[in-house]
């Protein structure tokens, strides 16, 4: 009985970790989408061009896409 409870507790903790990871990924995605929108508006780019620009900036600056996107949003 105690083993079942312990197993369920571990499963619950694992599920919480997974949920937090997914929430973080969703937040990153929102930031990327907002930055793409800014680039599309400001530079008159198509969505794929805006993403390519984000990706190139990320590689050139050796920063994550999310970090680059946050800078773009802050400077908007």
C-alpha positions in Angstrom: 0.0 0.0 0.0 2.8 2.4 0.9 4.7 1.5 -2.3 1.6 2.3 -4.4 1.3 5.7 -2.7 5.0 6.4 -3.2 4.8 5.5 -6.8 1.8 7.8 -7.3 3.7 10.6 -5.6 6.6 10.2 -7.9 4.3 10.0 -11.0 2.6 13.2 -9.8 6.0 15.0 -9.4 7.0 13.8 -12.9 3.8 15.1 -14.3 4.3 18.5 -12.6 7.8 18.7 -14.1 6.4 17.9 -17.5 3.7 20.5 -17.2 6.2 23.2 -16.1 8.4 22.3 -19.1 5.5 22.6 -21.5 4.4 25.9 -20.0 7.9 27.3 -20.5 7.9 26.1 -24.1 4.5 27.7 -24.7 5.8 31.0 -23.3 8.9 30.8 -25.5 6.6 30.2 -28.5 4.5 33.2 -27.6 7.6 35.4 -27.4 8.9 34.1 -30.8 5.5 34.7 -32.4 5.3 38.3 -31.1 8.8 39.0 -32.3 8.0 37.6 -35.7 5.0 39.8 -35.9 7.1 42.9 -35.1 9.6 42.0 -37.8 6.9 41.4 -40.3 5.3 44.8 -39.5 8.5 46.8 -39.2 10.4 45.3 -42.1 7.5 44.2 -44.3 8.5 40.6 -44.2 6.6 37.4 -44.7 6.3 35.0 -41.8 9.0 32.6 -43.0 11.4 35.6 -43.8 10.8 37.0 -40.3 11.6 33.6 -38.7 14.7 33.2 -40.9 15.9 36.7 -39.7 15.3 35.6 -36.1 17.3 32.4 -36.7 20.2 34.3 -38.4 20.4 36.8 -35.6 20.4 34.0 -33.1 23.3 32.2 -34.8 25.2 35.4 -35.5 24.9 36.6 -31.9 25.2 33.1 -30.4 22.0 33.6 -28.4 18.9 31.6 -28.1 16.0 32.4 -30.4 14.0 33.4 -27.3 16.7 35.8 -26.1 16.8 37.5 -29.5 13.0 37.7 -29.6 12.9 39.3 -26.2 15.3 42.0 -27.3 13.2 42.7 -30.4 10.1 43.0 -28.2 11.8 45.3 -25.7 13.0 47.5 -28.5 9.6 47.8 -30.2 
